C-alpha cells in the first residue's frame, strides 16, 4: 500500500508543482510582454 501510494503521489506532486510554476510564470510574463510591446510601438512611432 505505502509503495503504491508513494508511486501515485509523486507524479501528482510533480504535476502540481509544474502547474503552479507555469501559472506564476504566466502572471509575470503577461505584464512584461505588454510592457515590451508598448516600448516597441513607441520606438516605431518615434523613428517614423
Secondary structure, DSSP 8 states (H G I E B T S, - for coil): -HHHHHHHHHHHHHHHHHHHHHHHHHHHHHHHHHHHHHHHHHHHHHH-
